């Protein structure tokens, strides 16, 4: 029998016997749905020992039982969320590989990794890698057996070191093997494009200091022209900084809610001061709008600002590392971000109001955005005559229904 078959057999009893007792402290209050059970944390181990004995005695090749056990735990963690990871004691003793990267961010998806972000002018971008592409191997190693922690660690390394990718080019429809050099990327500046019909501001991240940078930029723009905030390459950052940007664009508004097991939801409002009032503000998102950018887009959409582009990658989560008594650890997604509109940003992501279907990578989305902005009616722009006619119509229907109600009585 193949080793993967034994992994799936061992999955559920392993998590029950090992992971749960290690994570739940004796002082933790029991969940409402929990049922009374055995007080022995090792209950069920006899079945596991029988299975391990069968593997040891009957498997055609001598199995590495440590890998079988850790693989079973990792498989279960990934089924709960792809970002969950099991770290062995040996993993925790590994030295930091370095902070340089080939200029891309990957997320594991079963047996391959999706490209979530590409650093502008970085090694990956120069090689033609785009957001949404797929990586199947790193340095000859298949993605499938890697945990999210291992994948993220494998991408990083010393400055000047190289990494080999087996990469599927979504544009060309071909699989290529490329070698990229790791480098430390400089902090990209906020992009500003001034057109005769609109201003486009591009955020590459929401790290500390972006609020002040954006505030200075917006003060120099023409408020009589529409403003398009491009969040398509906005990969990660800080929630507090995103809340300040929301306040800059929309003032005091609901920002997000945070869900955590065993705790009441935590609500958060936008921060900072309101910036200049533009005639129109539109939000542009894509698959590479990650984490705080998804929260920001949701808050602005809830505030009735029109949103365009594509669904985001659903990265509205936080992970925490829990040490295990045996010496290893697990990294578990234990906090979920809910958008101001109630979106589960770790599951569905952010969905824009106006999808830009068929938008090519080199196509400028501004003409399509402006066209839609001109078509969308604005309640503030309605004439007094139209508002009067609407109120008269509502009044007529109200009086028209009342006599009929009395006749039935």
C-alpha positions in Angstrom: 0.0 0.0 0.0 1.3 3.5 -0.9 2.5 5.7 1.9 0.0 8.4 1.0 -2.8 5.9 1.7 -1.5 5.4 5.2 -1.3 9.2 5.6 -5.0 9.6 5.0 -5.8 6.7 7.3 -3.9 8.3 10.1 -5.1 11.8 9.6 -8.1 12.1 11.9 -6.9 10.0 14.9 -3.5 11.7 14.8 -5.0 15.2 15.1 -7.4 14.1 17.9 -4.6 12.4 19.9 -1.7 14.8 19.3 -2.7 18.2 18.0 -5.9 19.0 20.0 -4.5 18.1 23.5 -1.4 20.2 22.8 -3.3 23.3 21.8 -6.1 23.4 24.4 -4.9 24.4 27.8 -6.6 23.0 30.9 -7.7 26.5 31.8 -9.6 27.0 28.5 -13.4 27.0 28.9 -15.0 24.1 27.1 -16.9 24.8 23.9 -20.7 24.6 24.0 -20.8 21.9 21.4 -18.2 19.8 23.2 -19.4 16.5 24.6 -18.3 14.7 27.7 -15.6 12.2 26.8 -12.6 10.4 28.1 -10.3 12.5 30.3 -7.3 10.5 29.0 -5.6 12.6 26.3 -4.0 9.5 24.9 -7.4 7.8 24.3 -7.4 6.2 20.9 -3.7 5.7 20.7 -4.0 2.0 20.8 -5.7 2.1 17.3 -2.9 4.3 16.0 -0.3 1.9 17.4 -2.0 -1.0 15.7 -1.9 0.9 12.4 1.7 1.8 12.8 2.6 -1.8 13.6 0.9 -3.0 10.5 2.8 -0.4 8.4 6.1 -1.4 10.0 5.5 -5.1 9.5 3.8 -5.3 6.1 4.9 -2.2 4.1 7.1 -3.4 1.2 9.9 -0.8 1.9 11.0 0.3 5.4 8.8 3.3 6.1 9.9 6.5 7.8 7.3 6.5 10.5 8.2 10.0 11.7 7.3 11.3 8.2 4.1 9.2 8.2 3.0 10.8 11.5 4.0 14.4 10.7 2.5 14.0 7.2 -0.8 12.9 8.6 -0.9 16.0 10.9 0.1 18.3 8.1 -2.6 16.9 5.8 -5.3 17.5 8.3 -4.1 21.0 9.0 -4.2 21.9 5.3 -7.7 20.6 4.9 -8.8 23.1 7.5 -6.9 25.9 5.8 -4.0 25.9 3.2 -2.0 28.3 5.3 -1.9 26.0 8.4 1.5 24.3 8.9 3.1 21.6 11.1 6.7 22.3 12.1 8.9 19.5 13.4 11.5 20.1 16.2 14.1 20.0 13.5 12.3 22.7 11.6 12.4 25.0 14.6 16.1 24.6 14.9 16.8 25.7 11.3 18.7 28.9 10.8 17.0 31.8 9.0 17.6 31.4 5.3 17.8 35.2 4.6 15.4 38.0 3.7 16.2 38.3 -0.1 13.6 37.0 -2.5 13.2 36.6 -6.3 10.4 39.2 -6.2 7.3 37.0 -5.8 4.9 35.8 -3.2 3.5 32.3 -3.4 0.5 30.6 -1.8 0.2 26.8 -1.7 -2.8 25.3 -3.4 -2.6 21.5 -3.1 0.2 20.2 -5.4 1.2 23.6 -6.8 1.7 27.2 -5.7 -0.1 30.3 -7.0 1.7 33.5 -7.7 -0.1 36.2 -5.5 2.3 39.1 -6.0 5.2 40.1 -8.2 7.5 42.9 -7.2 7.7 45.6 -9.9 11.0 45.4 -11.8 12.1 42.4 -9.7 13.8 39.2 -11.0 10.4 37.4 -11.4 8.8 40.3 -13.2 11.7 40.6 -15.6 11.4 36.9 -16.3 7.8 37.4 -17.3 6.1 35.9 -14.2 2.6 37.4 -13.6 0.1 37.3 -10.7 -2.1 34.2 -11.1 0.6 32.1 -12.7 1.4 28.6 -11.2 4.7 27.3 -9.8 5.0 23.5 -9.7 8.5 22.9 -8.3 11.1 24.9 -6.4 14.7 23.8 -6.8 13.5 20.5 -8.2 11.3 19.8 -5.2 7.5 19.3 -5.7 5.2 21.7 -4.0 2.7 19.0 -2.8 4.7 17.7 0.3 5.6 21.3 1.4 3.7 23.1 4.1 2.9 26.8 3.7 5.7 27.5 6.2 8.2 25.4 4.2 7.1 27.1 0.9 7.5 30.6 2.2 10.9 29.7 3.7 12.1 28.1 0.5 11.5 31.3 -1.5 13.7 33.3 0.8 17.5 33.2 0.9 20.8 35.1 0.9 21.1 38.1 -1.4 22.6 37.0 -4.7 21.6 33.3 -4.3 19.6 31.6 -7.0 16.3 29.6 -7.0 15.0 27.4 -9.8 11.3 27.4 -10.6 9.3 25.1 -12.7 6.7 27.7 -13.8 3.5 27.5 -15.9 3.2 30.7 -17.9 -0.5 31.4 -18.1 0.0 33.9 -20.9 1.9 31.6 -23.2 0.3 28.4 -22.0 3.6 26.6 -21.6 5.7 25.2 -18.7 9.2 26.6 -18.3 12.1 26.1 -16.1 13.7 29.4 -15.0 16.4 30.4 -12.6 16.0 33.6 -10.7 18.4 35.5 -8.5 17.3 36.6 -5.0 17.6 40.3 -4.1 16.4 42.7 -1.5 13.8 44.9 -3.2 13.6 48.6 -2.4 10.3 50.0 -1.1 8.3 51.0 -4.2 7.0 54.5 -4.3 3.3 55.2 -4.7 2.4 55.4 -8.4 0.7 58.6 -9.7 -0.7 59.0 -13.2 -2.3 62.3 -14.1 -4.6 62.3 -17.1 -6.9 65.0 -18.6 -9.9 63.0 -17.5 -8.8 61.4 -14.1 -6.0 60.7 -11.7 -4.8 57.2 -10.9 -2.9 56.4 -7.7 -1.3 53.0 -7.3 -0.5 51.4 -3.9 1.9 48.5 -3.9 1.5 47.9 -0.2 -0.1 49.3 3.0 3.0 49.2 5.2 3.8 51.9 7.8 4.1 55.4 6.3 1.8 55.0 3.3 -0.9 57.2 4.9 1.3 60.2 5.1 2.7 59.6 1.6 -0.8 59.3 0.1 -2.0 62.3 2.0 0.7 64.5 0.4 0.0 63.1 -3.0 -3.8 63.6 -2.8 -3.3 67.2 -1.7 -1.5 68.0 -5.0 -4.2 66.4 -7.3 -7.1 68.1 -9.0 -10.2 67.3 -6.9 -12.5 68.2 -9.8 -11.3 65.0 -11.6 -12.2 61.5 -10.6 -9.7 59.6 -8.5 -9.0 55.9 -9.1 -7.2 54.1 -6.3 -5.5 51.1 -7.9 -5.0 48.3 -5.3 -4.3 45.5 -7.8 -0.6 45.1 -6.8 -1.2 46.0 -3.1 0.3 43.0 -1.4 0.0 43.0 2.4 0.8 45.6 5.0 -0.6 46.8 8.2 -4.3 47.0 9.2 -3.8 50.2 11.1 -2.3 51.8 8.1 -5.2 50.6 5.9 -7.6 52.1 8.4 -5.9 55.4 8.2 -6.1 55.3 4.4 -9.8 54.5 4.6 -10.3 57.6 6.9 -8.4 59.7 4.4 -10.7 58.8 1.6 -14.0 58.4 3.4 -13.8 59.8 6.9 -15.1 57.9 9.9 -16.7 54.7 8.6 -16.9 51.0 9.7 -13.7 49.3 8.7 -13.7 45.6 9.7 -14.6 42.9 12.2 -12.2 40.3 13.5 -13.5 36.8 14.5 -11.5 34.6 16.8 -12.5 31.3 18.4 -13.9 31.6 21.9 -14.0 35.5 21.8 -16.5 38.1 20.9 -16.1 39.8 17.5 -13.8 42.8 17.5 -15.0 45.8 15.5 -12.8 48.5 14.1 -13.5 51.9 12.5 -11.4 53.9 10.1 -8.7 56.1 11.5 -6.9 59.4 10.6 -8.3 62.6 9.2 -10.5 63.1 6.1 -8.6 64.2 3.1 -9.6 66.4 0.1 -13.1 65.8 -1.3 -12.8 64.5 -4.9 -15.8 64.7 -7.3 -15.7 60.8 -7.6 -13.5 58.1 -6.1 -13.3 54.6 -7.6 -11.5 51.5 -6.3 -9.7 49.0 -8.6 -8.8 45.5 -7.2 -7.4 42.3 -8.5 -6.2 38.9 -7.5 -3.0 40.5 -6.1 -4.9 42.7 -3.7 -4.0 40.9 -0.4 -4.9 41.2 3.2 -5.3 44.8 4.4 -6.1 45.9 0.8 -9.1 43.6 0.8 -10.3 45.1 4.0 -9.8 48.6 2.7 -11.7 47.9 -0.5 -14.6 46.4 1.4 -14.9 49.4 3.7 -14.9 51.8 0.8 -17.4 49.7 -1.1 -19.7 49.7 1.9 -19.4 53.5 1.9 -20.9 53.5 -1.6 -17.6 54.1 -3.5 -17.8 52.2 -6.8 -15.3 49.3 -7.1 -13.9 47.7 -10.3 -11.7 44.8 -11.3 -11.5 41.2 -10.2 -12.2 39.1 -7.1 -9.2 39.2 -4.6 -7.3 36.2 -3.4 -9.0 35.9 0.0 -6.0 36.4 2.4 -7.9 38.2 5.2 -6.5 36.0 8.0 -4.0 36.0 10.8 -1.8 33.0 11.9 -0.4 32.2 15.3 2.3 29.7 16.2 1.6 27.3 19.0 4.4 25.3 20.5 3.8 21.5 21.1 5.0 19.6 24.1 6.9 17.2 22.0 9.1 20.0 20.8 7.5 20.9 17.4 4.9 23.6 16.7 1.9 24.3 14.5 1.0 27.6 12.8 -2.7 27.9 12.6 -5.1 30.4 11.1 -6.9 31.5 14.2 -8.3 35.0 13.3 -10.6 35.8 10.4 -11.2 39.2 8.9 -14.8 40.2 8.0 -15.2 43.2 5.6 -17.5 46.1 6.4 -20.0 44.5 4.1 -19.8 41.2 6.0 -17.5 39.5 3.5 -15.5 36.6 4.8 -12.2 37.8 3.5 -10.5 34.5 4.2 -13.0 32.6 2.0 -14.7 34.6 -0.6 -12.3 37.5 -0.7 -13.5 40.9 -2.0 -15.8 41.0 -5.0 -15.9 44.3 -6.9 -19.2 45.9 -7.9 -18.3 46.2 -11.5 -16.2 43.2 -12.8 -13.7 44.1 -15.6 -14.0 40.9 -17.5 -11.4 40.1 -20.2 -9.1 42.9 -19.1 -5.6 42.1 -20.5 -2.4 42.6 -18.5 -1.2 45.5 -20.7 -4.7 47.1 -21.1 -5.4 50.4 -19.4 -8.6 49.9 -17.3 -9.2 53.7 -17.0 -11.4 54.2 -20.1 -13.8 51.4 -19.0 -13.9 52.7 -15.4 -14.7 56.3 -16.6 -17.4 55.0 -18.9 -19.1 53.1 -16.1 -18.8 56.1 -13.7 -20.6 58.3 -16.3 -23.4 55.8 -16.5 -23.9 55.2 -12.8 -26.6 57.5 -11.4 -25.6 59.6 -8.4 -28.3 60.4 -5.8 -26.7 63.7 -5.1 -26.9 64.6 -8.8 -30.6 64.1 -9.1 -32.6 67.1 -10.0 -35.2 68.6 -7.7 -37.9 67.8 -10.3 -37.0 64.1 -10.4 -36.9 63.9 -6.6 -40.3 65.7 -6.4 -41.8 63.3 -9.0 -40.5 60.3 -7.1 -42.0 61.5 -3.8 -45.3 62.2 -5.5 -45.3 58.7 -6.9 -44.6 57.2 -3.5 -47.4 59.3 -2.0 -49.8 58.2 -4.6 -49.1 54.5 -4.0 -49.4 54.9 -0.3 -52.9 56.5 -0.5 -53.9 54.1 -3.3 -53.2 51.1 -1.0 -54.9 52.4 2.2 -58.6 52.3 1.1 -58.2 48.7 -0.2 -56.9 47.7 3.2 -59.9 49.2 4.9 -62.3 47.5 2.5 -60.8 44.1 3.3 -61.2 44.8 7.0 
